[in-house]
Amino acid sequence: MSQWIVVDAILWAAMFVLALWMRFDFSVDRLAQSLRIGNAYLVLAALIVLTWIVGLLVGLYRGRFVPGSVLETSVVTFVFSAVTFTVFLGHIIGGRYEGVPRSTSIVTGAFTILGALVLRLLVRRKRLFGAGGAKDAERALVFGAGDGGLQLVRQLRRSEVAHFNPVGILDDDAGKRHMVIEGVRVHGGRERLEEVAKKTGASTLLLAVPSLPSEELIDIRDRAEAAGLHVLVLPPLDSMMRGRVAADELREINVNDLLGRKPAQLNQTQIAEYLRGKRIMVTGAGGSIGSELCRQISRFRPAELMMLDRDESGLHSVQLSLHDQAMLDGDDTILASIRDRSSILEIFANRKPQIVFHAAALKHMPLLEHYPLEALKTNVLGTLNLLEAASMSGVETFVNISTDKAANPSSALGTSKRIAERLTAAEAEKNERAKFVSVRFGNVLGSRGSVLTVFEKQIKDGGPLTVTDPEVDRFFMTIPEACQLVLQAAAVGSSGDTLVLDMGEPIKIAQVAKTLIEQSGKPLEIVYTGLRDNEKLSEELFDDTEEPRISSKHKALSEVQVPPLSFDLTEVDAITNHDQARIWLEQHVYPPHKVTSF
């Protein structure tokens, strides 16, 4: 039985006395005289008893409705109105009751309905907005007065176990200043952060703008740290796209937040239709990109997924991630080197893949500077072997995975990958029956040997973190996004094109290091070691010779034309040392009218 059955009875009694007092022009003597007559109590008893009976029948006093909810408000109004008019009609039909005017029940009902609704709304408000989190909840400021901030503040104010108690909101939109959101005031923009933090005693800043650009995110974080605030952020966009923001998803700022852009929204349906039921081969399947490609492709139900790599441990790892076991005794794993032309030709002739994703490559720039011949053998000749085998076996689509270092290349890695793009374009010219495209993107966060894994190892070892130059910056993307780009390229790319993802603004490596240090909570330092041989201060997505155009099939992709290349294999076979390999790479990175040296 709900406690409201007693509260409403007391409310009826109080409003009945008030209605009589008003009816008698606020005369205490006449009120007292009326109350001494038993007829008044008959009317009051009728109001209370009928309310109890109807309220129990409709579930008002059986806990069926949330106090103060829209549904309960409607039911209260209906029950009290019905009782009021029933008693009023009974009073008229039953005749005149001495000392009780006929209008008393109507006035009493109106006052009681109003009082009942107000009481329930006060209880509801206390339950929703008065919890303020746990008793030891941290006082927190929220940055962002949009949908994300509103949902976050609402959840924190309604939770009795929330770790944060929102005491103020900040937003750079001047039009939102002085707004009150869920009982919390908007104080102004980021420039007032330190002032408001001192005024409210806040110790934490909650960032509720998931799509905030990286430079603004860094600026707000720096201001918050200067004010002595700990910074937490909502995860980017996913929750917002689902129409919800969960307070328990607040986390530290991480490197992915520094990308400063929304991940490209790729057409999953288009990709699925293109890959479903096809025989697909991934070279370099044991690497970071290759293994993620395999995992994503497997979800699109290909007829066959062939994973090729020279690294048996890599093949074991990717098969384990796909099937929770790795016997390495099936046809899905192929142990071979793309340098071995005869093996590659035989594999393609026997397995006849329809779509090939070429992720196999040597990619560590400093190492290849010392061993350019290895870059030539793997990144150039290995790619040529695959292209020839693909054409001879009737492959439908060949996707060559490249790098931003192929734009205005300055290193052996860059030149070898640029030449691989040229070879892919050349094969597209020769073979009009198939599609040959290249995909170019920047650094991939979390790939093996990437700056992120290096920093994580250095943090684990107690530092310092090494950065070549405080101004060096790079384009970054996540492994899943990079692989989705590759899959999208297979579906929408035109043969002969090199596709480049819009990767936003480059990120300073030093800023990545600083973010990881802050996450670790360790007092580590950053040591600058100087740029390595032929290392660029800033990478580029497009070569000076290229004229990019936005793809008509996907706005996140740009298309460039790389000049095709053909060369005499006997000339390459004659190269026996790294100096010769370096010279050959320099001579073939561009057509004869433009030659570069590094």
C-alpha positions in Angstrom: 0.0 0.0 0.0 1.4 3.4 -1.0 2.1 6.0 1.6 0.3 8.5 -0.6 -3.0 7.1 0.6 -2.4 8.8 4.0 -0.8 11.9 2.4 -3.8 12.5 0.1 -6.3 12.0 3.0 -4.5 14.7 5.0 -4.4 16.9 1.9 -8.2 16.5 1.4 -8.8 17.5 5.0 -6.5 20.6 4.8 -8.0 21.8 1.5 -11.6 21.2 2.8 -10.9 23.5 5.8 -9.3 26.0 3.5 -12.3 25.9 1.1 -14.8 26.5 3.9 -12.7 29.3 5.4 -12.6 31.0 2.0 -16.3 30.4 1.5 -17.0 32.2 4.8 -14.9 35.2 3.8 -12.0 34.0 6.0 -14.2 34.3 9.1 -12.7 32.0 11.8 -16.0 32.1 13.9 -18.1 30.9 11.0 -15.5 28.2 10.1 -15.6 27.0 13.7 -19.3 26.9 13.7 -19.5 24.9 10.5 -16.9 22.4 11.7 -19.0 21.8 14.9 -21.8 20.6 12.7 -21.4 16.9 11.7 -22.5 17.5 8.1 -19.1 18.9 7.2 -17.4 15.7 8.3 -19.8 13.6 6.1 -18.8 15.5 3.0 -15.1 15.3 3.9 -15.4 11.5 4.6 -17.1 11.0 1.3 -14.2 12.8 -0.5 -11.5 10.8 1.3 -13.2 7.3 1.1 -14.2 7.7 -2.5 -10.6 8.7 -3.3 -9.3 5.6 -1.6 -11.7 3.3 -3.4 -11.2 4.7 -6.9 -7.4 5.1 -6.3 -7.0 1.5 -5.3 -9.1 0.3 -8.2 -7.0 2.2 -10.8 -3.7 1.3 -9.0 -2.9 4.8 -7.8 -2.2 3.5 -4.2 -0.8 0.1 -5.3 2.6 1.4 -6.6 1.6 1.1 -10.2 2.9 4.6 -11.2 6.1 6.5 -10.8 5.5 9.5 -8.4 5.4 12.7 -10.4 5.5 11.0 -13.8 3.3 12.2 -16.6 1.2 9.0 -16.3 0.6 9.4 -12.5 -0.2 13.1 -12.9 -2.9 12.2 -15.4 -4.3 9.4 -13.1 -4.3 11.7 -10.0 -6.1 14.4 -11.9 -8.7 11.9 -13.2 -9.3 10.3 -9.8 -9.6 13.5 -7.8 -11.8 15.2 -10.5 -14.1 12.2 -10.6 -14.4 12.1 -6.8 -15.0 15.9 -6.7 -17.9 15.8 -9.2 -19.4 12.7 -7.7 -19.6 14.3 -4.2 -20.8 17.5 -5.7 -23.6 15.8 -7.5 -24.4 13.8 -4.3 -24.6 17.0 -2.3 -27.1 18.5 -4.8 -29.2 15.4 -5.0 -29.1 14.7 -1.3 -30.3 18.2 -0.4 -28.8 21.1 1.5 -26.4 20.2 4.3 -26.5 22.8 7.0 -23.2 24.6 7.4 -21.7 23.2 4.2 -22.1 25.2 1.0 -22.6 23.2 -2.1 -19.6 24.8 -3.8 -17.3 23.4 -1.0 -16.5 20.1 -2.7 -15.7 21.8 -6.0 -13.3 24.3 -4.4 -11.8 21.6 -2.2 -11.3 19.3 -5.2 -9.5 22.1 -7.2 -7.2 22.9 -4.3 -6.5 19.2 -3.6 -5.6 18.4 -7.2 -3.2 21.3 -7.3 -1.7 20.4 -3.9 -1.4 16.7 -4.8 0.4 17.4 -8.1 2.8 19.9 -6.5 3.7 17.4 -3.7 4.4 14.6 -6.2 6.4 16.9 -8.5 8.5 18.0 -5.5 9.2 14.4 -4.6 10.0 13.6 -8.2 12.3 16.6 -8.5 14.1 15.5 -5.3 14.5 12.0 -6.7 15.7 13.2 -10.1 17.8 16.3 -9.3 18.5 16.2 -5.6 20.5 13.0 -5.4 23.8 14.8 -6.4 25.6 11.5 -6.6 27.1 9.6 -3.8 27.9 11.4 -0.5 31.6 11.5 -1.4 30.9 12.5 -5.1 33.5 14.9 -6.6 32.3 18.3 -7.5 32.6 18.6 -11.3 32.3 21.1 -14.1 30.8 20.0 -17.4 32.1 21.5 -20.7 29.4 21.5 -23.3 25.8 22.6 -23.0 24.5 20.7 -26.1 22.8 17.3 -26.2 25.8 15.5 -24.8 26.1 17.9 -21.8 22.4 17.8 -21.1 22.3 14.0 -21.1 25.4 13.8 -18.9 24.2 16.3 -16.4 20.8 14.6 -16.3 22.3 11.2 -15.6 24.6 12.6 -12.9 21.8 14.5 -11.2 19.5 11.5 -11.2 21.9 8.9 -9.9 22.4 8.2 -6.2 25.7 6.5 -6.8 27.3 8.8 -9.4 30.9 9.7 -8.7 30.4 13.3 -9.8 28.2 16.1 -8.7 27.8 18.7 -11.5 28.1 22.1 -10.0 28.5 24.2 -13.2 28.5 24.1 -17.0 30.7 25.9 -19.5 30.1 26.4 -23.2 31.8 28.7 -25.7 28.4 29.6 -27.2 27.6 33.0 -25.8 23.8 32.4 -26.4 23.8 29.6 -23.8 25.3 31.7 -21.0 23.0 31.9 -17.9 21.0 29.0 -19.1 20.0 26.5 -16.4 20.2 22.9 -17.5 18.7 20.3 -15.1 19.2 22.8 -12.3 22.9 23.5 -13.2 23.8 27.0 -14.5 25.9 27.7 -17.6 28.6 30.2 -16.4 30.2 31.1 -19.8 33.0 29.9 -22.0 36.4 28.2 -21.5 38.0 31.5 -20.6 36.1 31.4 -17.3 37.2 27.8 -16.5 39.7 28.7 -13.7 37.4 31.3 -12.2 34.4 29.0 -12.1 36.5 26.1 -10.8 37.6 28.2 -7.8 34.1 29.6 -7.2 32.4 26.1 -7.2 35.2 24.1 -5.6 35.2 21.7 -8.6 38.1 19.2 -8.9 37.2 17.6 -12.2 36.2 18.8 -15.7 33.9 16.5 -17.8 34.2 17.1 -21.5 30.8 16.4 -23.1 31.6 17.5 -26.6 32.6 14.2 -28.3 33.4 15.8 -31.7 35.6 18.6 -30.4 38.6 19.2 -32.7 41.9 18.1 -31.4 43.4 21.5 -31.1 40.5 22.7 -29.0 40.5 19.5 -26.9 44.2 20.2 -26.2 43.5 23.9 -25.3 40.7 23.0 -22.9 42.8 20.3 -21.3 45.7 22.6 -20.8 43.4 25.2 -19.2 41.9 22.6 -17.0 45.2 21.3 -15.8 46.4 24.9 -15.1 43.3 25.2 -12.9 44.2 22.0 -11.1 41.3 20.0 -12.7 41.4 16.4 -13.6 39.9 15.9 -17.2 37.6 13.2 -18.3 35.9 12.9 -21.7 32.9 11.1 -23.2 33.8 8.7 -26.0 33.5 10.1 -29.5 30.1 10.1 -31.2 29.0 6.5 -30.9 26.8 7.1 -27.9 25.6 10.3 -29.3 24.6 8.6 -32.6 22.6 6.1 -30.5 20.9 9.0 -28.8 22.3 8.4 -25.3 25.3 9.4 -23.2 26.3 7.1 -20.3 28.0 8.7 -17.3 29.9 5.5 -16.7 31.6 5.8 -20.1 33.6 8.9 -19.0 37.3 8.2 -19.4 40.7 9.8 -19.8 41.6 11.7 -22.9 43.4 9.2 -25.2 45.3 9.3 -28.4 42.3 8.5 -30.5 40.7 11.8 -29.3 43.6 13.7 -30.8 42.7 12.6 -34.3 40.5 15.7 -34.3 37.9 14.4 -36.7 35.1 12.0 -37.1 36.1 8.6 -38.4 35.0 8.3 -42.0 31.5 6.9 -42.4 32.0 4.1 -44.9 29.3 2.3 -46.8 29.1 -1.1 -45.0 26.3 -2.3 -47.2 28.3 -1.5 -50.4 31.3 -3.3 -49.0 29.3 -6.3 -48.0 27.7 -6.7 -51.4 31.1 -6.4 -53.1 32.9 -9.0 -50.9 30.2 -11.5 -50.1 30.7 -14.9 -51.8 34.1 -14.0 -53.3 37.4 -15.8 -53.0 39.6 -13.2 -51.3 43.4 -13.2 -50.6 45.2 -10.9 -48.1 49.0 -10.7 -48.4 50.9 -9.7 -45.2 47.9 -11.3 -43.3 50.0 -11.7 -40.2 50.7 -7.9 -39.8 48.6 -5.3 -38.0 46.8 -4.1 -41.1 46.6 -7.5 -42.8 45.2 -9.3 -39.7 42.5 -6.6 -39.1 41.6 -6.8 -42.8 41.1 -10.6 -42.4 38.9 -10.1 -39.3 36.7 -7.5 -41.1 36.5 -9.5 -44.3 35.4 -12.6 -42.5 32.3 -10.8 -41.2 31.2 -10.2 -44.8 31.0 -14.0 -45.5 33.4 -14.5 -48.4 33.4 -17.8 -50.2 37.0 -18.2 -49.2 39.6 -16.2 -47.3 43.2 -16.9 -48.1 45.8 -15.5 -45.7 49.3 -15.3 -47.1 52.4 -14.3 -45.1 56.0 -15.4 -44.8 55.7 -15.0 -41.0 54.3 -18.3 -39.5 53.8 -16.7 -36.1 51.8 -13.9 -37.7 49.6 -16.5 -39.5 49.1 -18.4 -36.2 48.0 -15.2 -34.5 45.5 -14.1 -37.1 44.0 -17.6 -37.4 43.7 -17.7 -33.6 41.9 -14.4 -33.6 39.4 -15.6 -36.2 38.6 -19.1 -35.1 39.8 -19.2 -31.4 42.1 -22.0 -32.5 45.1 -22.1 -34.8 46.0 -25.5 -36.1 47.6 -24.0 -39.2 46.6 -27.1 -41.2 43.9 -25.7 -43.4 43.8 -24.1 -46.8 43.1 -20.6 -45.3 46.8 -20.0 -44.4 49.5 -19.8 -47.0 53.1 -19.6 -46.0 55.0 -17.9 -48.8 57.2 -14.8 -49.6 56.0 -12.4 -52.2 59.6 -12.1 -53.3 59.4 -15.7 -54.6 58.0 -15.2 -58.1 57.5 -18.8 -59.0 55.7 -19.6 -55.8 53.4 -16.7 -56.1 52.5 -17.5 -59.7 51.8 -21.1 -58.7 49.7 -20.1 -55.7 47.6 -17.7 -57.8 47.2 -20.3 -60.6 45.9 -22.9 -58.1 43.8 -20.8 -55.7 42.5 -18.2 -58.3 41.5 -15.4 -55.9 39.0 -12.9 -57.2 40.0 -10.0 -54.9 43.5 -9.4 -53.5 44.4 -7.0 -50.7 48.2 -6.4 -50.8 49.3 -5.5 -47.3 52.7 -7.2 -47.3 55.6 -4.7 -47.1 58.7 -3.7 -45.3 57.7 -0.4 -43.6 60.3 0.7 -41.0 61.9 3.8 -42.6 65.2 4.0 -40.6 65.9 0.4 -41.2 65.2 0.6 -44.9 67.5 3.6 -45.1 70.4 1.2 -44.3 69.0 -1.6 -46.4 67.4 -0.1 -49.6 68.0 -3.3 -51.5 65.5 -5.0 -49.2 63.0 -2.3 -49.9 63.5 -2.9 -53.6 63.1 -6.7 -53.3 59.9 -6.6 -51.2 58.1 -3.4 -51.8 58.9 -3.2 -55.6 59.6 -6.6 -56.9 57.3 -8.4 -54.5 54.5 -6.1 -55.6 55.3 -6.7 -59.3 55.2 -10.5 -58.7 51.7 -10.1 -57.2 50.5 -7.9 -60.0 51.7 -10.3 -62.7 50.2 -13.3 -60.9 46.9 -11.5 -60.5 46.6 -10.6 -64.2 47.6 -14.1 -65.3 45.1 -15.8 -62.9 42.1 -13.6 -63.7 41.9 -11.5 -60.5 38.9 -9.1 -60.6 40.2 -6.5 -58.1 43.7 -5.8 -56.8 44.2 -3.3 -53.9 47.7 -2.1 -53.2 48.1 -0.6 -49.7 50.5 2.3 -49.8 51.6 5.1 -47.4 51.7 8.9 -47.2 55.5 8.6 -47.5 54.9 7.9 -51.2 54.0 11.6 -51.6 57.1 13.6 -52.4 59.2 10.7 -51.1 62.4 11.4 -49.3 63.4 7.9 -48.1 63.9 4.4 -49.4 60.5 3.4 -47.9 58.8 6.3 -49.6 60.4 5.8 -53.0 59.7 2.0 -53.0 56.1 2.5 -52.1 55.7 5.3 -54.7 57.1 2.9 -57.3 54.7 0.2 -56.2 51.8 2.7 -56.8 53.3 3.4 -60.3 53.5 -0.4 -61.0 49.8 -0.8 -59.9 48.8 2.0 -62.3 50.8 0.4 -65.1 49.0 -2.9 -64.6 45.7 -1.1 -64.8 46.6 0.2 -68.2 47.6 -3.2 -69.5 44.7 -5.2 -68.0 41.3 -3.6 -68.7 39.4 -6.6 -67.5 40.3 -6.1 -63.8 40.5 -3.2 -61.3 43.9 -2.2 -60.0 43.9 0.6 -57.3 46.2 1.8 -54.6 45.1 3.2 -51.2 47.3 5.8 -49.4 47.0 6.8 -45.8 49.1 8.0 -42.9 50.4 6.4 -39.7 48.2 3.7 -38.1 47.7 4.0 -34.3 48.6 0.7 -32.6 50.2 -1.1 -35.5 53.3 -3.1 -34.8 56.3 -0.8 -34.4 54.2 2.4 -34.6 55.0 5.3 -32.4 52.2 4.4 -30.0 53.6 0.9 -29.2 57.1 2.4 -28.8 55.8 5.0 -26.3 53.9 2.4 -24.4 57.0 0.3 -24.0 59.0 3.3 -22.9 56.4 4.2 -20.3 56.4 0.7 -19.0 60.2 0.8 -18.7 60.0 4.1 -16.8 60.9 6.5 -19.6 62.0 8.7 -21.0 59.9 9.0 -24.1 61.9 9.8 -27.2 60.7 12.1 -29.9 62.8 13.2 -32.9 61.7 16.9 -32.9 59.2 19.0 -31.0 57.6 20.1 -34.2 57.4 16.8 -36.0 53.8 15.8 -36.9 52.1 13.0 -38.7 48.7 12.0 -40.1 47.1 9.3 -37.9 44.2 6.9 -38.2 43.0 3.8 -36.3 43.6 0.3 -37.6 39.9 -0.5 -38.0 39.4 2.8 -40.0 42.4 2.1 -42.2 41.1 -1.3 -43.0 37.6 -0.1 -43.8 39.1 2.4 -46.1 40.9 -0.4 -47.9 37.7 -2.3 -48.2 35.8 0.7 -49.5 38.5 1.4 -52.1 37.9 -2.1 -53.4 34.3 -1.4 -53.9 34.3 2.2 -55.3 37.8 2.8 -56.7 38.4 3.2 -60.4 41.2 1.1 -62.0 44.5 3.0 -62.1 43.6 5.4 -59.3 45.3 6.0 -56.0 42.8 6.8 -53.3 43.7 9.0 -50.4 41.6 9.4 -47.2 40.7 12.8 -45.8 42.7 12.5 -42.6 42.1 15.9 -41.0 45.0 17.8 -39.6 48.3 16.2 -38.7 49.1 15.6 -35.0 52.3 16.5 -33.3 54.1 13.4 -32.0 55.2 15.3 -28.9 51.5 15.9 -28.1 50.8 12.1 -28.4 53.7 11.5 -26.0 52.4 14.1 -23.5 48.9 12.5 -23.6 50.3 9.0 -22.9 52.4 10.3 -20.1 49.4 12.0 -18.5 47.4 8.8 -18.8 50.1 6.8 -17.2 50.2 9.1 -14.1 54.0 8.8 -14.1 56.4 11.9 -14.0 58.2 11.0 -17.2 60.1 13.3 -19.4 60.3 13.7 -23.2 63.8 13.6 -24.8 64.2 15.0 -28.3 66.8 13.1 -30.4 66.8 15.0 -33.7 65.4 14.0 -37.1 66.7 10.8 -38.6 68.3 10.6 -42.0 65.8 11.6 -44.7 63.0 11.9 -42.2 60.4 14.7 -42.9 59.3 17.2 -40.3 55.8 16.9 -41.8 54.3 14.2 -44.0 52.1 15.0 -47.0 49.1 13.1 -48.4 49.6 14.4 -52.0 52.6 14.7 -54.2 53.5 18.1 -55.7 52.9 16.5 -59.2 49.4 15.4 -58.3 46.0 17.2 -58.7 43.7 15.5 -56.2 39.9 15.4 -56.9 37.2 14.4 -54.5 35.8 11.0 -55.3 32.2 11.1 -56.7 31.5 7.9 -55.0 32.6 8.8 -51.5 33.3 12.3 -50.1 35.9 11.1 -47.6 38.1 9.9 -50.5 40.3 11.8 -52.9 41.6 10.4 -56.2 45.0 11.0 -57.8 46.6 9.7 -60.9 50.1 8.3 -60.5 52.1 7.9 -63.7 52.5 4.2 -64.7 56.0 2.6 -64.7 57.5 -0.3 -66.6 61.2 -1.3 -66.4 63.6 -4.0 -67.5 63.8 -6.8 -65.0 67.3 -7.8 -66.1 68.5 -4.3 -65.0 67.1 -4.9 -61.5 68.5 -8.4 -61.4 71.9 -6.9 -61.9 71.6 -4.8 -58.7 73.8 -6.5 -56.0 74.3 -3.9 -53.3 72.4 -1.2 -51.4 74.0 1.8 -53.1 72.9 0.5 -56.5 69.4 -0.1 -55.1 69.2 3.4 -53.7 70.2 4.9 -57.0 67.7 2.8 -58.9 64.9 3.8 -56.6 65.8 7.5 -57.0 65.7 7.1 -60.8 62.4 5.4 -61.0 60.3 7.2 -58.4 59.2 9.8 -61.1 59.1 9.8 -64.9 62.3 10.9 -66.6 61.3 14.6 -66.7 61.4 14.8 -62.8 64.2 13.2 -60.9 64.7 13.5 -57.1 67.6 12.8 -54.9 67.8 12.3 -51.1 
